[in-house]
Amino acid sequence: MKSWIATLCLIVSLAPLASARERTQAFKTTTGAFFALSVSNLAESVQWYSDKLGLTVTFEAHSGNVDVTALEGGGLVVELMHDPAAAPASVSRPELLHGVFKAGILVKDFEKTVAELRERGVEIAFGPFPARDKQRANVIIRDNAGNLIQIFGD
């Protein structure tokens, strides 16, 4: 009886490991990235994402007072939304707000991507940081509205 209880306890204690292992497998085949932003000036943001990141408008919609534009390129999809009822963040540092404070993208050629961003006049907020012990090379840029986007080498 004691060995049965011990076996049951072992199975129960290993169950979270098995389910955690299964969860991590879900992202092995991810081939792109997506993020959505509420912006104060849709036209300016669409222009920035087109000029600075080379994205192309693929979708536009208007519903009531809300305008939405989606842009795509190189596996990245960005959705921009303008709602006149939206209010700006009350702090100047997004990392001090609860919730998402930056978006992230994986790129195949990190050095080339950083060089191209610099050529296009994209503001580098932090970095670039080289790859090192269990950390990818990365850089954090800032879009026209101050949103942070972290770019990682693949």
SULZIQUI-V803114 format. One line per field, one symbol per residue. psi: psi as a letter, one per 20 degrees, with the letter a starting at -180 (. if undefined). burial: I if it has 24 or more other ideal C-beta (glycine too) atoms within 12 Angstrom, else O. Layout:
psi=???
burial=???
This chain:
psi=ghhggggghgghhighgghgghghhhjhjpjaqpqqqpqhoggggggghgghikqppippqpocippppqqqpkipppppppoiiqqqqjqiohijqqapiqrqppqgngghggghgghjkppogpaqpqqrokpqqrqprpahjjqpoppqq.
burial=OOOOOOOOOOOOOOOOOOOOOOOOOOOOOOOOIOIOIIIIOIOOIIOIIIOIIOIOIOOOOOOOOOIIIIIOOOOIIIIIIIOOOOOOOOOOOIOOOOOOOIIIIIIOOIOOIIOOIOOOOIOIIOIIOOOOOOOOIIIIIIIIIIIIIIIIIO
